[in-house]
Amino acid sequence: MDVQNEPIEDGHDDASLRQKLAGIVVQMRSDLGTGAVDDLRVMARQRLEDAGLPASDDDIDAVVAAVQARPANE
């Protein structure tokens, strides 16, 4: 289990919901590119829960769809 033994920096939770979701999508795309992903839905659920965000089936579907969508810069 991870332990918080350093102070949490000011502003750690200042990101908007949209920014948090975008960060999760970027992280998951990166993980997908390394071949380290067994199940995108499981990963999406875990990432959303870790971030304290809603993790309903619809939320997970939206994150998975965003991860699988081609990024605008490609």
N, C-alpha and C positions, 0 to 999 in steps of 0.2 A: 504494500500500500504506500502511495506517495504521502510524504509528510511536508507540511508547510513550515519550514524552519527559517525562512527569510521574510522580512517585512514585505507586504504587498504594496506595490508602488501606487501612488496617487494616479487616478485616471485609468486604472486597470479595467474598470467597467463602464467607461465612457462611450464605447462603441455603440452605434445604433444597431437595431435588429438587422437591418439590411447589411451593415458592415460585418456583423458577426456571421451571418449566413454566407456572405461572399468569401469571408476568410475560410470557413469550413469547406466550401466548394473548391477553393484553390488548394487547400491542404489535401483534400480527397483526390483531386485530379493529379496532384504530384504523387501521392501514394499509388494511384492506379498506374501511373507511368512507370513505376518501379517494379510492378508485378506483385506488390505486397498485399493485394486486396483479394480476399477470398469471396466476400459477399458485400456488395455495395450497400444493400439495405441494412445489414447488421452494422456496418461501419457508420452509416448516416445516423442511425438511431443512437449509437454510442456517442458520436460527436455532438449531436444535439443535446443529449442528456448531460454530457460533460460540460457543455456551455450553459446549461440551465435554460435551454430553449424548449418550446413545445416539440414533442416527438410523436404526434399522431401519425397514422398511416398516410394521411394526405401530406403532412409535413415531410415525411420521409420520402414519399414519391416525388415531391417537388425538388428536394435536394438531389436525389438520384438523377432526375431528369436534367437538372442544371449541371451536374458533374459530367453527364454523358453528352451534353450539348457542346457543339464546337465553340470554343472561346472566340470572341469578336476579333482578337488580334491574330488569328490563324487564317 
